Amino acid sequence: MKIVIQRVSEASVTIEKKVVASIKTGLLVLLGIINDDSQEDIEWLCRKIVGMRIFPDENGVMNKSIQDVSGDIIVVSQFTLHASTKKGNRPSYIRAAKPEIAVPLYENFKKTLESYSGKSIQSGKFGANMKVTLINDGPVTIIIDSKNKQ
């Protein structure tokens, strides 16, 4: 699994002109899933998301977690995170998991993140054409790949 975490002062997801998710202070998490992802990947990433200290403390130092600031989270599926641009100018998405594998993992990711964060997780809709808006606070953007734990 690969995620892009963006610290936001606000974010929303709109599908067919209807806002389906909206937060103020928190995290927008873009989630890409491949065929060999598992519950182990989900657990590791969810612990990282909840524990990551990327919010400023009273001295302006990134020292607080999402829980410390009582922030909210939106999760959006994004198969394009696994694009291969090795050949030509048209990206290949062959590594991205097909819906029959990805949807259960996506739903389990949200459920596990709710468990770790103790808060309801908002989300887009898997496979939908979504309009994602955000104000990236900082800007702070972090990319994490569960297959490359550095």
N, C-alpha and C positions, 0 to 999 in steps of 0.2 A: 504494500500500500504506500501511496505517496500522498502527502498532504501539503497544502500551502495554507499557512496560518497568517491572517492579517488582523492586527490590532485595530479596532475601529471605534470611532466615536458614535457612528451609527451605520446601519446596513439594513438592506431589505431585499426580498426576492419577490418578483412579480411574474405571474403566469397568466397569460391571456387577459391582461389588463387588471388582474386582481392581485393585491398584495397578500401573499401567503405566509410571509415571515418578515418580522421587523424587530430590530433591537436598537438600543442606544449603546452605551459603553459595553464592549465585549470583544468577541472574536468571530471572524468569518473564517470557516474552515472549508477549503475546497478539497474533496476526497477523490482520488483515483484508485481504482481497484484492478488487480491483475488476477489471472486464474489461480495462481498458487498462494494467494493470500489466505490467512487463517485467523482463528480466534486469537492466537498468539500475537499476530500483527495488530489486531484491534486493541487488545489489552495494553500492549506496549505504547501504542500511539495515544490512547486515551489517558494513560498515566502521564505521558509527556505533555499533552495539551493542558490538563488540569494543573500540573505542577510547574509549568514553565513560568518563570518570573520575568515577565515582559511589560508589566505595568509600573508606572513611576511611583516611588514612595514620596514622602513629604520633602525629600531633598532633590527630587527629580531624577533619582537613580532607578533604573529598571530593576526592581527588587520585589515586586508583588505579583502574585498569581491571579488568575481569573477569579478564584474563590475569594482572595483577599479583597478584591474590589467589588465583589458581588455582581460581576458582569454576566452577560448572557452570551449564548453561542448559537450561531446558525451554521448548519452543515449543508453543503451543496455537492452533489455528485458531479464529477468532472472527468470523464474518460480521457479528455485531451491531455491530461497531465502525463500520460504514458505515450505521448506521440514520439515516433521515431522520425528524425529529420536527416538521417544518414545519407539517403539517396534522393536526389531530385529536390523539387520545391513543394511537392505535395506530401504533407505528413502522413505517415502510416500509423494506424491505431491497432495493429494486430496484437499488441501486448495487452490491450485493455480487455477485461473480462466481459464475456457475453452476459446479457441480462439474467439468464437463469442462474448464474454464479454470483454476479455482482449485486443483484437486488437483495438477496438474503444477507449478504455481508454488509451492505449499506444499512439495512434496517438494524442489524445487530450492532453495528458501529454506533448508531444513534442511541440505542438502548444502553449499551455499555458506557457511553459518554454521560448519559443521564445518571447512571449509577455512580460513576466516579465523581461527577460534579455536584450531585444532589439537587440539580435543577432540571427543569424541562428543557429539552433541546428543540429549537425550531429548525426547520429544514425546507429545502426546495422539494421538487418531486422528481424522482429518478426518471431520466429519459425525456423530461419535458424541455421545451424551449423556454428558458428562463431569462429574465432581465434582472441582473444582480447589480445593485447600486451600493456604494459604500463610501465612507469618508475614512481613509486609512489614516490612523492617528500615529504620527511620528515623522515619517511613515515607518511602520514596523511590519515587515513581511519575512516569514521564516518558512523554509522548505525542509520537510523531513521525509525520509524514505525508510520504511521499516526494514527494508532489505539491506540497507547500508547504514547501520547504527553507529554514527560517528558523533 
